[in-house]
Amino acid sequence: MDDVRRVTLGGKARPVSEPPLGQVRRILKFYRQLAAVTGDDDAAAQERFKLVNAILAVFFGAMKLGRVTGAELSVFLNAVPDICGLEPAQAGTNTQDVDDFGTIYAHLAAAFGWDYATIDSQVKLSQLRDMSDYMKRNPPTHQLVAAYLGYEYLSPEEKMRRFFQQAISRN
């Protein structure tokens, strides 16, 4: 399912594939930093340049891209979320909490016995969506056992709320 696309940079069509989760994490970090850069001064321009180069390096490593035009760069940067397998954010959603990679990695490690390095370098978001649909219909053993035993995760806030509800109801 390796969907190779072509993007034009430096006047040449270059192959680019969906990156694994480790690279997506780096790209998201750079994108957030890029979005936070404000101003039109030289310092802001240099920061943007640095971050765009970091994103290009994730995809192309040390490959010489030649003279990349502004239009080519704009098309590429707009295509990056789709190339990465990211779905567009819905209006009104909080995108700050969308990338809880720690929970994703822990779930994959528990469900499949993979180590984090394997998840980081091999698993892609499109594959994760495919696995997620499958695991909804066929839950991993640890989830079935937890459900059988009646385990329910409660956040610290929910535990506190329930504690006080029980204390109040006893009086």
C-alpha positions as CSV (number, residue, x, y, z in Angstrom):
1,M,0.0,0.0,0.0
2,D,3.0,2.3,-0.6
3,D,1.4,5.0,-2.6
4,V,4.3,6.8,-4.2
5,R,3.5,10.3,-5.4
6,R,5.5,12.8,-7.4
7,V,6.1,16.4,-6.4
8,T,8.0,18.9,-8.5
9,L,10.8,20.6,-6.7
10,G,13.8,22.3,-8.4
11,G,12.1,21.7,-11.7
12,K,12.2,17.9,-11.4
13,A,9.4,15.5,-10.5
14,R,10.5,13.7,-7.3
15,P,9.0,10.6,-5.8
16,V,7.6,10.9,-2.3
17,S,5.9,8.3,-0.2
18,E,3.8,8.4,3.0
19,P,6.3,8.6,5.9
20,P,6.3,6.3,8.9
21,L,5.0,7.6,12.3
22,G,8.4,8.7,13.5
23,Q,8.8,11.0,10.5
24,V,5.2,12.2,10.8
25,R,5.9,13.2,14.4
26,R,8.9,15.3,13.3
27,I,6.9,16.9,10.4
28,L,4.1,17.9,12.8
29,K,6.5,19.4,15.2
30,F,8.1,21.5,12.4
31,Y,4.6,22.5,11.0
32,R,3.5,23.7,14.4
33,Q,6.6,25.7,14.8
34,L,6.2,27.1,11.3
35,A,2.6,28.1,12.0
36,A,3.7,29.9,15.1
37,V,6.3,32.1,13.4
38,T,4.9,35.6,13.1
39,G,6.3,38.8,11.6
40,D,7.9,39.8,8.4
41,D,11.3,40.7,9.6
42,D,14.6,39.0,8.7
43,A,14.5,36.8,11.9
44,A,11.1,35.5,11.1
45,A,12.1,34.8,7.5
46,Q,15.2,32.9,8.6
47,E,13.1,30.9,11.1
48,R,10.6,30.0,8.3
49,F,13.5,29.0,6.0
50,K,15.0,26.8,8.7
51,L,11.7,25.0,9.4
52,V,10.9,24.5,5.7
53,N,14.3,23.0,5.2
54,A,13.8,20.7,8.1
55,I,10.5,19.5,6.6
56,L,12.2,18.9,3.2
57,A,15.0,17.0,5.0
58,V,12.5,14.6,6.6
59,F,11.3,13.7,3.1
60,F,14.4,14.0,1.0
61,G,17.4,13.7,3.4
62,A,20.5,15.3,2.0
63,M,19.3,15.1,-1.6
64,K,20.1,18.2,-3.6
65,L,16.9,19.7,-4.8
66,G,18.2,22.4,-7.0
67,R,16.6,25.8,-7.1
68,V,13.1,25.4,-5.7
69,T,10.6,28.0,-6.7
70,G,8.1,29.6,-4.3
71,A,5.3,28.1,-6.2
72,E,6.8,24.6,-6.1
73,L,7.4,25.0,-2.4
74,S,3.9,26.2,-1.7
75,V,2.3,23.2,-3.6
76,F,4.6,20.8,-1.8
77,L,3.9,22.3,1.7
78,N,0.1,22.2,1.0
79,A,0.4,18.5,-0.1
80,V,2.4,17.4,3.0
81,P,-0.5,16.6,5.3
82,D,-2.1,14.5,2.6
83,I,1.2,12.8,1.8
84,C,1.6,12.0,5.5
85,G,-1.9,10.4,5.6
86,L,-3.3,13.1,7.8
87,E,-7.0,13.9,7.5
88,P,-8.1,17.5,7.4
89,A,-9.1,19.0,10.7
90,Q,-12.9,19.5,11.1
91,A,-14.0,23.0,11.9
92,G,-14.2,23.6,15.7
93,T,-11.9,20.7,16.6
94,N,-8.9,21.1,18.8
95,T,-5.9,19.9,16.9
96,Q,-3.5,20.3,19.9
97,D,-4.6,16.8,21.2
98,V,-4.9,15.0,17.9
99,D,-1.4,13.6,17.9
100,D,-1.2,11.6,21.2
101,F,1.6,9.4,19.9
102,G,2.5,8.0,23.3
103,T,-1.0,6.4,23.5
104,I,-0.8,5.2,19.9
105,Y,2.6,3.6,20.4
106,A,1.6,2.0,23.7
107,H,-1.5,0.6,22.2
108,L,0.4,-0.9,19.2
109,A,3.1,-2.3,21.5
110,A,0.5,-4.0,23.8
111,A,-1.7,-5.2,20.9
112,F,1.1,-6.6,18.6
113,G,4.2,-6.9,20.8
114,W,6.1,-4.4,18.6
115,D,8.8,-2.2,20.1
116,Y,8.7,1.5,19.7
117,A,11.6,1.6,17.2
118,T,9.6,-0.7,14.9
119,I,6.5,1.4,15.2
120,D,8.5,4.6,14.7
121,S,10.1,3.4,11.5
122,Q,7.6,1.0,9.9
123,V,4.0,2.0,10.7
124,K,2.2,4.6,8.6
125,L,-1.0,6.5,9.5
126,S,-2.9,4.8,6.7
127,Q,-1.9,1.4,8.0
128,L,-2.9,2.6,11.5
129,R,-6.4,3.5,10.3
130,D,-6.7,0.0,8.6
131,M,-5.6,-1.7,11.8
132,S,-7.9,0.4,13.9
133,D,-11.0,-0.6,11.9
134,Y,-9.9,-4.2,12.3
135,M,-9.3,-4.0,16.0
136,K,-12.7,-2.4,16.6
137,R,-14.3,-5.6,15.3
138,N,-11.6,-7.9,16.8
139,P,-10.3,-6.3,20.0
140,P,-6.8,-7.3,21.3
141,T,-6.8,-9.8,24.1
142,H,-5.8,-7.3,26.8
143,Q,-8.8,-5.2,25.9
144,L,-11.2,-8.2,26.0
145,V,-9.8,-9.3,29.4
146,A,-10.2,-5.7,30.8
147,A,-13.8,-5.6,29.6
148,Y,-14.5,-9.0,31.0
149,L,-13.1,-8.0,34.4
150,G,-15.1,-4.8,34.3
151,Y,-12.1,-2.5,34.3
152,E,-12.9,1.1,33.5
153,Y,-10.2,3.8,33.2
154,L,-11.0,6.9,35.2
155,S,-9.1,10.1,34.9
156,P,-7.9,11.6,38.2
157,E,-10.6,14.3,37.9
158,E,-13.3,11.6,37.4
159,K,-12.0,9.6,40.4
160,M,-12.2,12.7,42.5
161,R,-15.7,13.6,41.3
162,R,-17.0,10.0,42.0
163,F,-15.3,10.0,45.5
164,F,-17.2,13.2,46.5
165,Q,-20.5,11.9,45.0
166,Q,-20.2,8.8,47.1
167,A,-19.2,10.8,50.2
168,I,-22.2,13.1,49.7
169,S,-24.7,10.3,49.0
170,R,-23.7,8.6,52.3
171,N,-24.7,11.6,54.4
